[in-house]
Amino acid sequence: MSEHAHDTLLPATPTSGVEGLAADWGSDQRAFKNVPWGKAMMWIFLLSDTFIFSIFLTSYMTVRSTTTVPWPNPSHVFALSFGGDPIPLILIAIMTFILISSSGTMAMAVNFGYRGDKKKVFWLMLVTALFGLSFVGMQAFEWTKLIVDEGVRPWTNPMGAAQFGSVFFMITGFHGFHVSIGVIYLTVVAFKVRRGDYEKKGNYQIVEITGLYWHFVDLVWVFIFAFFYLW
Amino acid sequence: MDYVAPAEVEDLELHDPDTFITKYVWSQDHKVIAVQYSIIAIAVGLVALVLSGLMRLQLGFPGMFEFINPATYLQFVTMHGMIMVIYLLTALFLGGFGNYLIPLMCGARDMVFPYMNMLSVWVYLLSVIILMASFFVPGGPTGAGWTLYPPQAILQGTPGSDWGIILMLVSLVVFIVAFTMGGLNYVTTVLQARTRGMTLMRMPLSVWGIFIATILGLLAFPALFVSGIMMLLDRVIGTSFFMPVIISLGQQLDYGGGSPILFQHLFWFFGHPEVYIVALPAFGIVSDLLSVHARRHIFGYRMMVWAIVIIGGLSFVVWAHHMYVSGMNPWFGFFFATTTLIIAVPTALKVYNWTLTLWKANINFTLPMLFAIGFIVTFVNGGITGLFLGNVVVDVPLSDTMFVVAHFHMVMGVAPLLVIFGAIYHWYPLVTGRMLHEGMGKFHFWVTFLGTYAIYFPMHYLGFVGVPRRYYDYEGIEFIPQSARDLNSAITIAALIVGVVQLLFIYNMIWSYFKGKKSGPNPWKAASLEWQTPQTPPVHGNWGPNLPLVYRWAYDYAVPGAKDDFCPQNQPRSADAGSSAMVAGSAPSAEDN
């Protein structure tokens, strides 16, 4: 942080080491330099949302350990047969692959946003939203299969512990809700990009902020996948 | 003019109001939103005040009032607690004072996202309406106690288990959505939208307290949100997250396999930081009140900031001290007792610093000062009983007695409320341009302060005798002596008097709005930025064409050599007293603030 010789506005501050870091962070106007308001707010929101999902997952692990009825094996429950033998977790694997791919297209959209390539941003965001939509679609298929074919309900479950169904519908439902919100958010921003709204403002930060949310939703899915489907 | 670096922060697009509706109803001005938050919070707080009066009537004079039966009594207890903690204290400190003070004290034109800020207050109103609706549904509001412990909270036999509990949980979830929208704004504004010269270590302690409390809220409310959703699912569609196998009236219920203690952990993971969500803004605000009205800089500013941060951090690792009698592993009790007692260190440090701020200071016994001193005394009382209850061996016999009621009402009921009163007397001139009536205020203070002692001091004794809390009636309980019953009657009389006097305070606020003495700008001669606006009360956008420049901390009172006894934050150092008086190190704050 450079001090001008006549500047009495700010106190004299150390410029190096831990003290320099603290002085820089605590300096006037902004704690995070060059971070726009929207981006800072999205990070803080995601921190709060991380707590929500962590508590959902911790609660799931707790009820899984308190119930005395055996927990169904996810590999069997989420197996799907394409004519031959059922393949464990195949649908979940495809869903996970799609969601992680959508993070890739989102990252590319952010990159082209900063290059000002309006057309590519629009299409990449739209592709990301379509990936998200197909994820939600497959989740709907998975729910239907469990509810209609296998008789799983939030309050009961023919395969074992009732909490299996409760936790499954609650956590994947809450995550699916996040993905759906993200699809709407991406679509709206994509069309605003195409209309040229952000050229008038002179920045494409909103693309990155949308991207932060989208990457977060993907990351949360990885944890749900690991703790619910693989355990 | 000294060289001043150009502004780095983006300029806020203000939506200037042009009609009555956009100015006072759908307003995006943080000051109007703050007043809306405060009015809703105080209105719903009055409901809770009436409920506490009804409770006391039953406890003091059992059997005299036909309309209070065991079910309604439990409903009063529950709604009183929940309203006071969440819908009054949290909303008033963060939504009310946070909204009003953060942009003004940081030198911003408004919150960073005014539209979201507006949504926050209206969603908050929605949550209050949902909560109030539970008084009018079949079965009435829930009577589960404000902690809402399952399994009893959602089972037949608990008052309000039909509709009341559902509305309570929905209202809490809606409140958390409202709080999150506001809270994100407060945190981002403090971090990213301060004016030039306003470093973090120049912020008034009010902003520090509200800032850290908001972070606590953003990280603690998720636990309540999740447990609220899970309990709603248990109640509405019959899942068993919190419900073990239960035999009720000889019949096995459809529940099984859940963990009631999981709810307690989640609730208190929220519930304990919630104590500090209420306490930290009070700590911050009272520091500013003491400093302004004692004409002295706050003692140990840096220590005060770090104490707030450390208390905030520690508040996340003490939650299970509310659960010593819930059947935990004793080692957990050992851990949580230790962390709980460690919190006493930064807290005591704050108390010492407040006292040392008053040491040899020019104390003006204005209304805010009276309330601030009242706060210190009350907070020390309530804090010391907290040390008793933080120890497992002392807590076990005292838990669920009136001692606990006395403790938490002192420490997080009365103490923060005294700060709220002091803060309203202090900032009312800024909000309205008029002073509150002094005579009414003094009467309000003395009756409230002495009255709360008349209420809660004897309650400690009741707790030692073993009088249990949340009991509708002590009829036929042999070990409770007649003297304890008489004491209960006396407490009730004191409580009713204190309750009625709060109406005088409301009347004072309304009367002074029209008839109060005109205050002029900066009636308390305060140095912090919110009093330095071009107009009093500040207009939309707060500052004139240019944002203020900040040259110093908020506590330059009685600086040696300065021409006034206070130097506003936006006054350059060269203007203190003429050029020659500028000697390095002459002011207590000159070296590093």
Chai-1 contact restraints between the chains, C-beta under 6 A:
chainA,res_idxA,chainB,res_idxB,connection_type,confidence,min_distance_angstrom,max_distance_angstrom,comment,restraint_id
A,H4,B,Y3,contact,1.0,0.0,6.0,A-B,restraint_1
A,H6,B,D2,contact,1.0,0.0,6.0,A-B,restraint_2
A,H6,B,Y3,contact,1.0,0.0,6.0,A-B,restraint_3
A,D7,B,Y3,contact,1.0,0.0,6.0,A-B,restraint_4
A,T8,B,D2,contact,1.0,0.0,6.0,A-B,restraint_5
A,T8,B,R573,contact,1.0,0.0,6.0,A-B,restraint_6
A,L9,B,V4,contact,1.0,0.0,6.0,A-B,restraint_7
A,L9,B,G197,contact,1.0,0.0,6.0,A-B,restraint_8
A,L9,B,L549,contact,1.0,0.0,6.0,A-B,restraint_9
A,P11,B,D592,contact,1.0,0.0,6.0,A-B,restraint_10
A,G26,B,T199,contact,1.0,0.0,6.0,A-B,restraint_11
A,G26,B,L200,contact,1.0,0.0,6.0,A-B,restraint_12
A,G26,B,M201,contact,1.0,0.0,6.0,A-B,restraint_13
A,S27,B,T199,contact,1.0,0.0,6.0,A-B,restraint_14
A,D28,B,R194,contact,1.0,0.0,6.0,A-B,restraint_15
A,D28,B,R196,contact,1.0,0.0,6.0,A-B,restraint_16
A,D28,B,G197,contact,1.0,0.0,6.0,A-B,restraint_17
A,D28,B,M198,contact,1.0,0.0,6.0,A-B,restraint_18
A,D28,B,T199,contact,1.0,0.0,6.0,A-B,restraint_19
A,Q29,B,E8,contact,1.0,0.0,6.0,A-B,restraint_20
A,Q29,B,V9,contact,1.0,0.0,6.0,A-B,restraint_21
A,Q29,B,R194,contact,1.0,0.0,6.0,A-B,restraint_22
A,R30,B,Q192,contact,1.0,0.0,6.0,A-B,restraint_23
A,A31,B,L191,contact,1.0,0.0,6.0,A-B,restraint_24
A,W37,B,V112,contact,1.0,0.0,6.0,A-B,restraint_25
A,W37,B,T188,contact,1.0,0.0,6.0,A-B,restraint_26
A,W37,B,Q192,contact,1.0,0.0,6.0,A-B,restraint_27
A,A40,B,T188,contact,1.0,0.0,6.0,A-B,restraint_28
A,A40,B,Q192,contact,1.0,0.0,6.0,A-B,restraint_29
A,M41,B,L184,contact,1.0,0.0,6.0,A-B,restraint_30
A,M41,B,T188,contact,1.0,0.0,6.0,A-B,restraint_31
A,I44,B,L184,contact,1.0,0.0,6.0,A-B,restraint_32
A,I44,B,V187,contact,1.0,0.0,6.0,A-B,restraint_33
A,F45,B,L184,contact,1.0,0.0,6.0,A-B,restraint_34
A,S48,B,L218,contact,1.0,0.0,6.0,A-B,restraint_35
A,F51,B,L219,contact,1.0,0.0,6.0,A-B,restraint_36
A,F51,B,P222,contact,1.0,0.0,6.0,A-B,restraint_37
A,I52,B,P222,contact,1.0,0.0,6.0,A-B,restraint_38
A,I55,B,P222,contact,1.0,0.0,6.0,A-B,restraint_39
A,I55,B,A223,contact,1.0,0.0,6.0,A-B,restraint_40
A,I55,B,V226,contact,1.0,0.0,6.0,A-B,restraint_41
A,F56,B,V226,contact,1.0,0.0,6.0,A-B,restraint_42
A,T62,B,S259,contact,1.0,0.0,6.0,A-B,restraint_43
A,T62,B,L262,contact,1.0,0.0,6.0,A-B,restraint_44
A,V63,B,F241,contact,1.0,0.0,6.0,A-B,restraint_45
A,V63,B,G258,contact,1.0,0.0,6.0,A-B,restraint_46
A,V63,B,S259,contact,1.0,0.0,6.0,A-B,restraint_47
A,T66,B,S259,contact,1.0,0.0,6.0,A-B,restraint_48
A,T67,B,G257,contact,1.0,0.0,6.0,A-B,restraint_49
A,P154,B,I237,contact,1.0,0.0,6.0,A-B,restraint_50
A,P154,B,T239,contact,1.0,0.0,6.0,A-B,restraint_51
A,W155,B,I237,contact,1.0,0.0,6.0,A-B,restraint_52
A,W155,B,G238,contact,1.0,0.0,6.0,A-B,restraint_53
A,W155,B,T239,contact,1.0,0.0,6.0,A-B,restraint_54
A,A162,B,S240,contact,1.0,0.0,6.0,A-B,restraint_55
A,Q163,B,G257,contact,1.0,0.0,6.0,A-B,restraint_56
A,S166,B,T239,contact,1.0,0.0,6.0,A-B,restraint_57
